[in-house]
Amino acid sequence: MVVFCDRLPKPRETVLGGQFQMFGGEKGANQAVTAARAGGAVIFLEAHEADSFGTDVRERLIKEDINVD
């Protein structure tokens, strides 16, 4: 989850955020996608929560032809 701000906060300061976006990008999943795109046969084993975040990660990996069984 990313919130874009005009600047970084100073120590002990709160700044208001602007645009909000969500990106996939955990290290292991990124490496699995890179290997699959390079032509590797990838099997990915990881525990995911039964919520929208876990479902999204699983669907993205499947779209990249990564075996998540």
PDB file with SEQRES, HELIX, SHEET and CRYST1 records, atoms N, CA, C and O in Angstrom:
SEQRES   1 A   69  MET VAL VAL PHE CYS ASP ARG LEU PRO LYS PRO ARG GLU          
SEQRES   2 A   69  THR VAL LEU GLY GLY GLN PHE GLN MET PHE GLY GLY GLU          
SEQRES   3 A   69  LYS GLY ALA ASN GLN ALA VAL THR ALA ALA ARG ALA GLY          
SEQRES   4 A   69  GLY ALA VAL ILE PHE LEU GLU ALA HIS GLU ALA ASP SER          
SEQRES   5 A   69  PHE GLY THR ASP VAL ARG GLU ARG LEU ILE LYS GLU ASP          
SEQRES   6 A   69  ILE ASN VAL ASP                                              
HELIX    1 AA1 LYS A   27  ARG A   37  1                                  11    
HELIX    2 AA2 SER A   52  LYS A   63  1                                  12    
SHEET    1 AA1 2 VAL A   2  VAL A   3  0                                        
SHEET    2 AA1 2 PHE A  20  GLN A  21 -1                                        
CRYST1    1.000    1.000    1.000  90.00  90.00  90.00 P 1           1          
ATOM      1  N   MET A   1       0.849  -1.162   0.000  1.00  0.00           N  
ATOM      2  CA  MET A   1       0.000   0.000   0.000  1.00  0.00           C  
ATOM      3  C   MET A   1       0.898   1.229   0.000  1.00  0.00           C  
ATOM      4  O   MET A   1       1.814   1.334   0.815  1.00  0.00           O  
ATOM      5  N   VAL A   2       0.637   2.153  -0.908  1.00  0.00           N  
ATOM      6  CA  VAL A   2       1.483   3.330  -1.072  1.00  0.00           C  
ATOM      7  C   VAL A   2       0.613   4.579  -1.067  1.00  0.00           C  
ATOM      8  O   VAL A   2      -0.401   4.645  -1.761  1.00  0.00           O  
ATOM      9  N   VAL A   3       1.020   5.563  -0.282  1.00  0.00           N  
ATOM     10  CA  VAL A   3       0.387   6.883  -0.301  1.00  0.00           C  
ATOM     11  C   VAL A   3       1.446   7.874  -0.755  1.00  0.00           C  
ATOM     12  O   VAL A   3       2.518   7.959  -0.156  1.00  0.00           O  
ATOM     13  N   PHE A   4       1.154   8.613  -1.795  1.00  0.00           N  
ATOM     14  CA  PHE A   4       2.098   9.586  -2.325  1.00  0.00           C  
ATOM     15  C   PHE A   4       1.931  10.913  -1.593  1.00  0.00           C  
ATOM     16  O   PHE A   4       0.810  11.370  -1.369  1.00  0.00           O  
ATOM     17  N   CYS A   5       3.046  11.525  -1.226  1.00  0.00           N  
ATOM     18  CA  CYS A   5       3.051  12.811  -0.519  1.00  0.00           C  
ATOM     19  C   CYS A   5       3.935  13.788  -1.285  1.00  0.00           C  
ATOM     20  O   CYS A   5       4.792  13.385  -2.072  1.00  0.00           O  
ATOM     21  N   ASP A   6       3.716  15.066  -1.045  1.00  0.00           N  
ATOM     22  CA  ASP A   6       4.536  16.094  -1.694  1.00  0.00           C  
ATOM     23  C   ASP A   6       5.965  16.091  -1.176  1.00  0.00           C  
ATOM     24  O   ASP A   6       6.899  16.467  -1.885  1.00  0.00           O  
ATOM     25  N   ARG A   7       6.124  15.655   0.087  1.00  0.00           N  
ATOM     26  CA  ARG A   7       7.470  15.639   0.680  1.00  0.00           C  
ATOM     27  C   ARG A   7       7.486  14.644   1.827  1.00  0.00           C  
ATOM     28  O   ARG A   7       6.439  14.213   2.309  1.00  0.00           O  
ATOM     29  N   LEU A   8       8.694  14.284   2.259  1.00  0.00           N  
ATOM     30  CA  LEU A   8       8.839  13.408   3.415  1.00  0.00           C  
ATOM     31  C   LEU A   8       8.591  14.207   4.696  1.00  0.00           C  
ATOM     32  O   LEU A   8       8.930  15.389   4.754  1.00  0.00           O  
ATOM     33  N   PRO A   9       8.016  13.596   5.703  1.00  0.00           N  
ATOM     34  CA  PRO A   9       7.805  14.315   6.968  1.00  0.00           C  
ATOM     35  C   PRO A   9       9.122  14.523   7.711  1.00  0.00           C  
ATOM     36  O   PRO A   9      10.056  13.729   7.601  1.00  0.00           O  
ATOM     37  N   LYS A  10       9.164  15.602   8.462  1.00  0.00           N  
ATOM     38  CA  LYS A  10      10.289  15.848   9.363  1.00  0.00           C  
ATOM     39  C   LYS A  10      10.082  14.989  10.615  1.00  0.00           C  
ATOM     40  O   LYS A  10       8.975  14.498  10.839  1.00  0.00           O  
ATOM     41  N   PRO A  11      11.110  14.798  11.427  1.00  0.00           N  
ATOM     42  CA  PRO A  11      10.925  14.002  12.653  1.00  0.00           C  
ATOM     43  C   PRO A  11       9.731  14.493  13.477  1.00  0.00           C  
ATOM     44  O   PRO A  11       9.571  15.694  13.696  1.00  0.00           O  
ATOM     45  N   ARG A  12       8.892  13.550  13.932  1.00  0.00           N  
ATOM     46  CA  ARG A  12       7.705  13.793  14.751  1.00  0.00           C  
ATOM     47  C   ARG A  12       6.631  14.627  14.040  1.00  0.00           C  
ATOM     48  O   ARG A  12       5.733  15.149  14.700  1.00  0.00           O  
ATOM     49  N   GLU A  13       6.702  14.762  12.736  1.00  0.00           N  
ATOM     50  CA  GLU A  13       5.718  15.521  11.967  1.00  0.00           C  
ATOM     51  C   GLU A  13       4.799  14.556  11.214  1.00  0.00           C  
ATOM     52  O   GLU A  13       5.229  13.493  10.765  1.00  0.00           O  
ATOM     53  N   THR A  14       3.557  14.937  11.087  1.00  0.00           N  
ATOM     54  CA  THR A  14       2.604  14.194  10.282  1.00  0.00           C  
ATOM     55  C   THR A  14       2.289  15.010   9.042  1.00  0.00           C  
ATOM     56  O   THR A  14       2.002  16.204   9.135  1.00  0.00           O  
ATOM     57  N   VAL A  15       2.340  14.373   7.884  1.00  0.00           N  
ATOM     58  CA  VAL A  15       1.955  15.063   6.648  1.00  0.00           C  
ATOM     59  C   VAL A  15       0.742  14.353   6.059  1.00  0.00           C  
ATOM     60  O   VAL A  15       0.583  13.143   6.215  1.00  0.00           O  
ATOM     61  N   LEU A  16      -0.101  15.108   5.390  1.00  0.00           N  
ATOM     62  CA  LEU A  16      -1.268  14.519   4.746  1.00  0.00           C  
ATOM     63  C   LEU A  16      -0.847  13.873   3.437  1.00  0.00           C  
ATOM     64  O   LEU A  16      -0.050  14.428   2.682  1.00  0.00           O  
ATOM     65  N   GLY A  17      -1.394  12.694   3.181  1.00  0.00           N  
ATOM     66  CA  GLY A  17      -1.084  11.986   1.946  1.00  0.00           C  
ATOM     67  C   GLY A  17      -1.993  12.425   0.823  1.00  0.00           C  
ATOM     68  O   GLY A  17      -2.987  13.122   1.032  1.00  0.00           O  
ATOM     69  N   GLY A  18      -1.636  12.009  -0.353  1.00  0.00           N  
ATOM     70  CA  GLY A  18      -2.423  12.308  -1.538  1.00  0.00           C  
ATOM     71  C   GLY A  18      -2.944  11.034  -2.162  1.00  0.00           C  
ATOM     72  O   GLY A  18      -3.737  10.309  -1.562  1.00  0.00           O  
ATOM     73  N   GLN A  19      -2.496  10.774  -3.359  1.00  0.00           N  
ATOM     74  CA  GLN A  19      -2.945   9.614  -4.121  1.00  0.00           C  
ATOM     75  C   GLN A  19      -2.568   8.314  -3.409  1.00  0.00           C  
ATOM     76  O   GLN A  19      -1.467   8.186  -2.874  1.00  0.00           O  
ATOM     77  N   PHE A  20      -3.481   7.364  -3.410  1.00  0.00           N  
ATOM     78  CA  PHE A  20      -3.272   6.056  -2.780  1.00  0.00           C  
ATOM     79  C   PHE A  20      -3.324   4.983  -3.850  1.00  0.00           C  
ATOM     80  O   PHE A  20      -4.232   4.979  -4.681  1.00  0.00           O  
ATOM     81  N   GLN A  21      -2.348   4.059  -3.840  1.00  0.00           N  
ATOM     82  CA  GLN A  21      -2.353   2.931  -4.763  1.00  0.00           C  
ATOM     83  C   GLN A  21      -1.880   1.679  -4.050  1.00  0.00           C  
ATOM     84  O   GLN A  21      -1.158   1.747  -3.055  1.00  0.00           O  
ATOM     85  N   MET A  22      -2.295   0.539  -4.571  1.00  0.00           N  
ATOM     86  CA  MET A  22      -1.839  -0.737  -4.025  1.00  0.00           C  
ATOM     87  C   MET A  22      -1.078  -1.478  -5.117  1.00  0.00           C  
ATOM     88  O   MET A  22      -1.522  -1.543  -6.264  1.00  0.00           O  
ATOM     89  N   PHE A  23       0.076  -2.037  -4.748  1.00  0.00           N  
ATOM     90  CA  PHE A  23       0.920  -2.775  -5.672  1.00  0.00           C  
ATOM     91  C   PHE A  23       1.284  -4.113  -5.047  1.00  0.00           C  
ATOM     92  O   PHE A  23       1.466  -4.209  -3.833  1.00  0.00           O  
ATOM     93  N   GLY A  24       1.391  -5.145  -5.877  1.00  0.00           N  
ATOM     94  CA  GLY A  24       1.988  -6.381  -5.415  1.00  0.00           C  
ATOM     95  C   GLY A  24       3.489  -6.158  -5.375  1.00  0.00           C  
ATOM     96  O   GLY A  24       4.007  -5.321  -6.115  1.00  0.00           O  
ATOM     97  N   GLY A  25       4.178  -6.872  -4.549  1.00  0.00           N  
ATOM     98  CA  GLY A  25       5.608  -6.647  -4.572  1.00  0.00           C  
ATOM     99  C   GLY A  25       6.373  -7.264  -3.433  1.00  0.00           C  
ATOM    100  O   GLY A  25       7.395  -6.718  -3.017  1.00  0.00           O  
ATOM    101  N   GLU A  26       5.925  -8.366  -2.921  1.00  0.00           N  
ATOM    102  CA  GLU A  26       6.734  -8.997  -1.896  1.00  0.00           C  
ATOM    103  C   GLU A  26       7.928  -9.645  -2.575  1.00  0.00           C  
ATOM    104  O   GLU A  26       7.836 -10.075  -3.725  1.00  0.00           O  
ATOM    105  N   LYS A  27       9.037  -9.717  -1.874  1.00  0.00           N  
ATOM    106  CA  LYS A  27      10.299 -10.158  -2.463  1.00  0.00           C  
ATOM    107  C   LYS A  27      10.208 -11.525  -3.129  1.00  0.00           C  
ATOM    108  O   LYS A  27      10.615 -11.674  -4.281  1.00  0.00           O  
ATOM    109  N   GLY A  28       9.681 -12.525  -2.426  1.00  0.00           N  
ATOM    110  CA  GLY A  28       9.614 -13.873  -2.984  1.00  0.00           C  
ATOM    111  C   GLY A  28       8.747 -13.947  -4.223  1.00  0.00           C  
ATOM    112  O   GLY A  28       9.109 -14.608  -5.195  1.00  0.00           O  
ATOM    113  N   ALA A  29       7.607 -13.277  -4.200  1.00  0.00           N  
ATOM    114  CA  ALA A  29       6.715 -13.288  -5.361  1.00  0.00           C  
ATOM    115  C   ALA A  29       7.368 -12.591  -6.544  1.00  0.00           C  
ATOM    116  O   ALA A  29       7.231 -13.044  -7.680  1.00  0.00           O  
ATOM    117  N   ASN A  30       8.073 -11.499  -6.293  1.00  0.00           N  
ATOM    118  CA  ASN A  30       8.775 -10.800  -7.377  1.00  0.00           C  
ATOM    119  C   ASN A  30       9.818 -11.708  -8.022  1.00  0.00           C  
ATOM    120  O   ASN A  30       9.959 -11.733  -9.245  1.00  0.00           O  
ATOM    121  N   GLN A  31      10.540 -12.446  -7.198  1.00  0.00           N  
ATOM    122  CA  GLN A  31      11.548 -13.365  -7.725  1.00  0.00           C  
ATOM    123  C   GLN A  31      10.902 -14.487  -8.524  1.00  0.00           C  
ATOM    124  O   GLN A  31      11.431 -14.892  -9.559  1.00  0.00           O  
ATOM    125  N   ALA A  32       9.769 -14.993  -8.059  1.00  0.00           N  
ATOM    126  CA  ALA A  32       9.063 -16.051  -8.783  1.00  0.00           C  
ATOM    127  C   ALA A  32       8.589 -15.549 -10.140  1.00  0.00           C  
ATOM    128  O   ALA A  32       8.723 -16.257 -11.138  1.00  0.00           O  
ATOM    129  N   VAL A  33       8.045 -14.353 -10.191  1.00  0.00           N  
ATOM    130  CA  VAL A  33       7.578 -13.777 -11.456  1.00  0.00           C  
ATOM    131  C   VAL A  33       8.754 -13.587 -12.415  1.00  0.00           C  
ATOM    132  O   VAL A  33       8.647 -13.898 -13.601  1.00  0.00           O  
ATOM    133  N   THR A  34       9.860 -13.081 -11.906  1.00  0.00           N  
ATOM    134  CA  THR A  34      11.038 -12.878 -12.754  1.00  0.00           C  
ATOM    135  C   THR A  34      11.513 -14.195 -13.348  1.00  0.00           C  
ATOM    136  O   THR A  34      11.822 -14.261 -14.538  1.00  0.00           O  
ATOM    137  N   ALA A  35      11.574 -15.248 -12.528  1.00  0.00           N  
ATOM    138  CA  ALA A  35      12.008 -16.554 -13.017  1.00  0.00           C  
ATOM    139  C   ALA A  35      11.032 -17.106 -14.050  1.00  0.00           C  
ATOM    140  O   ALA A  35      11.453 -17.682 -15.052  1.00  0.00           O  
ATOM    141  N   ALA A  36       9.730 -16.935 -13.816  1.00  0.00           N  
ATOM    142  CA  ALA A  36       8.727 -17.428 -14.768  1.00  0.00           C  
ATOM    143  C   ALA A  36       8.816 -16.668 -16.089  1.00  0.00           C  
ATOM    144  O   ALA A  36       8.725 -17.268 -17.159  1.00  0.00           O  
ATOM    145  N   ARG A  37       8.993 -15.362 -16.015  1.00  0.00           N  
ATOM    146  CA  ARG A  37       9.094 -14.568 -17.247  1.00  0.00           C  
ATOM    147  C   ARG A  37      10.370 -14.891 -18.015  1.00  0.00           C  
ATOM    148  O   ARG A  37      10.428 -14.700 -19.230  1.00  0.00           O  
ATOM    149  N   ALA A  38      11.383 -15.376 -17.322  1.00  0.00           N  
ATOM    150  CA  ALA A  38      12.634 -15.771 -17.978  1.00  0.00           C  
ATOM    151  C   ALA A  38      12.533 -17.180 -18.565  1.00  0.00           C  
ATOM    152  O   ALA A  38      13.495 -17.672 -19.155  1.00  0.00           O  
ATOM    153  N   GLY A  39      11.386 -17.830 -18.409  1.00  0.00           N  
ATOM    154  CA  GLY A  39      11.171 -19.121 -19.010  1.00  0.00           C  
ATOM    155  C   GLY A  39      11.260 -20.296 -18.052  1.00  0.00           C  
ATOM    156  O   GLY A  39      11.147 -21.447 -18.474  1.00  0.00           O  
ATOM    157  N   GLY A  40      11.460 -20.026 -16.780  1.00  0.00           N  
ATOM    158  CA  GLY A  40      11.562 -21.104 -15.802  1.00  0.00           C  
ATOM    159  C   GLY A  40      10.211 -21.688 -15.441  1.00  0.00           C  
ATOM    160  O   GLY A  40       9.187 -21.009 -15.515  1.00  0.00           O  
ATOM    161  N   ALA A  41      10.220 -22.949 -15.052  1.00  0.00           N  
ATOM    162  CA  ALA A  41       9.022 -23.605 -14.519  1.00  0.00           C  
ATOM    163  C   ALA A  41       9.043 -23.359 -13.010  1.00  0.00           C  
ATOM    164  O   ALA A  41       9.885 -23.915 -12.305  1.00  0.00           O  
ATOM    165  N   VAL A  42       8.135 -22.541 -12.515  1.00  0.00           N  
ATOM    166  CA  VAL A  42       8.179 -22.074 -11.130  1.00  0.00           C  
ATOM    167  C   VAL A  42       7.029 -22.651 -10.320  1.00  0.00           C  
ATOM    168  O   VAL A  42       5.874 -22.628 -10.744  1.00  0.00           O  
ATOM    169  N   ILE A  43       7.370 -23.168  -9.150  1.00  0.00           N  
ATOM    170  CA  ILE A  43       6.382 -23.582  -8.162  1.00  0.00           C  
ATOM    171  C   ILE A  43       6.569 -22.654  -6.967  1.00  0.00           C  
ATOM    172  O   ILE A  43       7.682 -22.513  -6.462  1.00  0.00           O  
ATOM    173  N   PHE A  44       5.490 -22.022  -6.511  1.00  0.00           N  
ATOM    174  CA  PHE A  44       5.583 -21.046  -5.424  1.00  0.00           C  
ATOM    175  C   PHE A  44       4.795 -21.561  -4.222  1.00  0.00           C  
ATOM    176  O   PHE A  44       3.604 -21.857  -4.327  1.00  0.00           O  
ATOM    177  N   LEU A  45       5.464 -21.663  -3.101  1.00  0.00           N  
ATOM    178  CA  LEU A  45       4.839 -22.147  -1.871  1.00  0.00           C  
ATOM    179  C   LEU A  45       4.902 -21.047  -0.829  1.00  0.00           C  
ATOM    180  O   LEU A  45       5.985 -20.598  -0.450  1.00  0.00           O  
ATOM    181  N   GLU A  46       3.732 -20.613  -0.364  1.00  0.00           N  
ATOM    182  CA  GLU A  46       3.680 -19.555   0.636  1.00  0.00           C  
ATOM    183  C   GLU A  46       2.317 -19.602   1.307  1.00  0.00           C  
ATOM    184  O   GLU A  46       1.331 -20.014   0.697  1.00  0.00           O  
ATOM    185  N   ALA A  47       2.266 -19.186   2.545  1.00  0.00           N  
ATOM    186  CA  ALA A  47       0.988 -19.092   3.255  1.00  0.00           C  
ATOM    187  C   ALA A  47       0.386 -17.716   2.995  1.00  0.00           C  
ATOM    188  O   ALA A  47       1.065 -16.697   3.121  1.00  0.00           O  
ATOM    189  N   HIS A  48      -0.887 -17.695   2.634  1.00  0.00           N  
ATOM    190  CA  HIS A  48      -1.607 -16.436   2.401  1.00  0.00           C  
ATOM    191  C   HIS A  48      -2.829 -16.401   3.292  1.00  0.00           C  
ATOM    192  O   HIS A  48      -3.417 -17.440   3.592  1.00  0.00           O  
ATOM    193  N   GLU A  49      -3.203 -15.233   3.706  1.00  0.00           N  
ATOM    194  CA  GLU A  49      -4.440 -15.044   4.451  1.00  0.00           C  
ATOM    195  C   GLU A  49      -5.628 -15.253   3.514  1.00  0.00           C  
ATOM    196  O   GLU A  49      -5.502 -15.108   2.298  1.00  0.00           O  
ATOM    197  N   ALA A  50      -6.756 -15.587   4.076  1.00  0.00           N  
ATOM    198  CA  ALA A  50      -7.977 -15.774   3.294  1.00  0.00           C  
ATOM    199  C   ALA A  50      -8.723 -14.448   3.185  1.00  0.00           C  
ATOM    200  O   ALA A  50      -9.902 -14.352   3.526  1.00  0.00           O  
ATOM    201  N   ASP A  51      -8.019 -13.433   2.705  1.00  0.00           N  
ATOM    202  CA  ASP A  51      -8.627 -12.119   2.524  1.00  0.00           C  
ATOM    203  C   ASP A  51      -8.315 -11.638   1.108  1.00  0.00           C  
ATOM    204  O   ASP A  51      -7.718 -12.372   0.320  1.00  0.00           O  
ATOM    205  N   SER A  52      -8.711 -10.420   0.784  1.00  0.00           N  
ATOM    206  CA  SER A  52      -8.524  -9.919  -0.578  1.00  0.00           C  
ATOM    207  C   SER A  52      -7.044  -9.793  -0.944  1.00  0.00           C  
ATOM    208  O   SER A  52      -6.693  -9.962  -2.111  1.00  0.00           O  
ATOM    209  N   PHE A  53      -6.171  -9.501   0.018  1.00  0.00           N  
ATOM    210  CA  PHE A  53      -4.748  -9.384  -0.286  1.00  0.00           C  
ATOM    211  C   PHE A  53      -4.173 -10.741  -0.701  1.00  0.00           C  
ATOM    212  O   PHE A  53      -3.448 -10.834  -1.691  1.00  0.00           O  
ATOM    213  N   GLY A  54      -4.493 -11.779   0.050  1.00  0.00           N  
ATOM    214  CA  GLY A  54      -4.023 -13.121  -0.282  1.00  0.00           C  
ATOM    215  C   GLY A  54      -4.582 -13.609  -1.607  1.00  0.00           C  
ATOM    216  O   GLY A  54      -3.867 -14.224  -2.398  1.00  0.00           O  
ATOM    217  N   THR A  55      -5.862 -13.338  -1.850  1.00  0.00           N  
ATOM    218  CA  THR A  55      -6.494 -13.729  -3.106  1.00  0.00           C  
ATOM    219  C   THR A  55      -5.845 -13.014  -4.284  1.00  0.00           C  
ATOM    220  O   THR A  55      -5.608 -13.628  -5.324  1.00  0.00           O  
ATOM    221  N   ASP A  56      -5.555 -11.718  -4.132  1.00  0.00           N  
ATOM    222  CA  ASP A  56      -4.928 -10.942  -5.208  1.00  0.00           C  
ATOM    223  C   ASP A  56      -3.551 -11.485  -5.554  1.00  0.00           C  
ATOM    224  O   ASP A  56      -3.213 -11.620  -6.730  1.00  0.00           O  
ATOM    225  N   VAL A  57      -2.749 -11.798  -4.534  1.00  0.00           N  
ATOM    226  CA  VAL A  57      -1.410 -12.338  -4.780  1.00  0.00           C  
ATOM    227  C   VAL A  57      -1.518 -13.654  -5.538  1.00  0.00           C  
ATOM    228  O   VAL A  57      -0.818 -13.865  -6.528  1.00  0.00           O  
ATOM    229  N   ARG A  58      -2.382 -14.524  -5.079  1.00  0.00           N  
ATOM    230  CA  ARG A  58      -2.557 -15.834  -5.724  1.00  0.00           C  
ATOM    231  C   ARG A  58      -2.969 -15.670  -7.187  1.00  0.00           C  
ATOM    232  O   ARG A  58      -2.417 -16.339  -8.061  1.00  0.00           O  
ATOM    233  N   GLU A  59      -3.923 -14.798  -7.460  1.00  0.00           N  
ATOM    234  CA  GLU A  59      -4.389 -14.587  -8.835  1.00  0.00           C  
ATOM    235  C   GLU A  59      -3.295 -14.013  -9.722  1.00  0.00           C  
ATOM    236  O   GLU A  59      -3.174 -14.398 -10.885  1.00  0.00           O  
ATOM    237  N   ARG A  60      -2.487 -13.084  -9.179  1.00  0.00           N  
ATOM    238  CA  ARG A  60      -1.390 -12.516  -9.968  1.00  0.00           C  
ATOM    239  C   ARG A  60      -0.360 -13.583 -10.324  1.00  0.00           C  
ATOM    240  O   ARG A  60       0.145 -13.607 -11.446  1.00  0.00           O  
ATOM    241  N   LEU A  61      -0.044 -14.472  -9.370  1.00  0.00           N  
ATOM    242  CA  LEU A  61       0.926 -15.528  -9.631  1.00  0.00           C  
ATOM    243  C   LEU A  61       0.392 -16.504 -10.686  1.00  0.00           C  
ATOM    244  O   LEU A  61       1.136 -16.932 -11.568  1.00  0.00           O  
ATOM    245  N   ILE A  62      -0.873 -16.850 -10.598  1.00  0.00           N  
ATOM    246  CA  ILE A  62      -1.480 -17.760 -11.575  1.00  0.00           C  
ATOM    247  C   ILE A  62      -1.430 -17.139 -12.969  1.00  0.00           C  
ATOM    248  O   ILE A  62      -1.146 -17.839 -13.941  1.00  0.00           O  
ATOM    249  N   LYS A  63      -1.698 -15.844 -13.084  1.00  0.00           N  
ATOM    250  CA  LYS A  63      -1.645 -15.164 -14.382  1.00  0.00           C  
ATOM    251  C   LYS A  63      -0.239 -15.186 -14.972  1.00  0.00           C  
ATOM    252  O   LYS A  63      -0.075 -15.079 -16.187  1.00  0.00           O  
ATOM    253  N   GLU A  64       0.765 -15.323 -14.129  1.00  0.00           N  
ATOM    254  CA  GLU A  64       2.156 -15.385 -14.597  1.00  0.00           C  
ATOM    255  C   GLU A  64       2.593 -16.831 -14.877  1.00  0.00           C  
ATOM    256  O   GLU A  64       3.782 -17.097 -15.050  1.00  0.00           O  
ATOM    257  N   ASP A  65       1.626 -17.764 -14.922  1.00  0.00           N  
ATOM    258  CA  ASP A  65       1.898 -19.190 -15.156  1.00  0.00           C  
ATOM    259  C   ASP A  65       2.793 -19.797 -14.093  1.00  0.00           C  
ATOM    260  O   ASP A  65       3.653 -20.625 -14.392  1.00  0.00           O  
ATOM    261  N   ILE A  66       2.586 -19.380 -12.842  1.00  0.00           N  
ATOM    262  CA  ILE A  66       3.322 -19.927 -11.704  1.00  0.00           C  
ATOM    263  C   ILE A  66       2.417 -20.930 -11.005  1.00  0.00           C  
ATOM    264  O   ILE A  66       1.257 -20.639 -10.715  1.00  0.00           O  
ATOM    265  N   ASN A  67       2.955 -22.107 -10.739  1.00  0.00           N  
ATOM    266  CA  ASN A  67       2.198 -23.162 -10.076  1.00  0.00           C  
ATOM    267  C   ASN A  67       2.080 -22.817  -8.581  1.00  0.00           C  
ATOM    268  O   ASN A  67       3.082 -22.742  -7.870  1.00  0.00           O  
ATOM    269  N   VAL A  68       0.854 -22.613  -8.128  1.00  0.00           N  
ATOM    270  CA  VAL A  68       0.612 -22.291  -6.716  1.00  0.00           C  
ATOM    271  C   VAL A  68      -0.167 -23.405  -6.014  1.00  0.00           C  
ATOM    272  O   VAL A  68      -0.672 -23.217  -4.907  1.00  0.00           O  
ATOM    273  N   ASP A  69      -0.259 -24.576  -6.673  1.00  0.00           N  
ATOM    274  CA  ASP A  69      -0.964 -25.701  -6.062  1.00  0.00           C  
ATOM    275  C   ASP A  69      -0.256 -26.181  -4.829  1.00  0.00           C  
ATOM    276  O   ASP A  69      -0.711 -27.126  -4.184  1.00  0.00           O  
TER     277      ASP A  69                                                      
END                                                                             
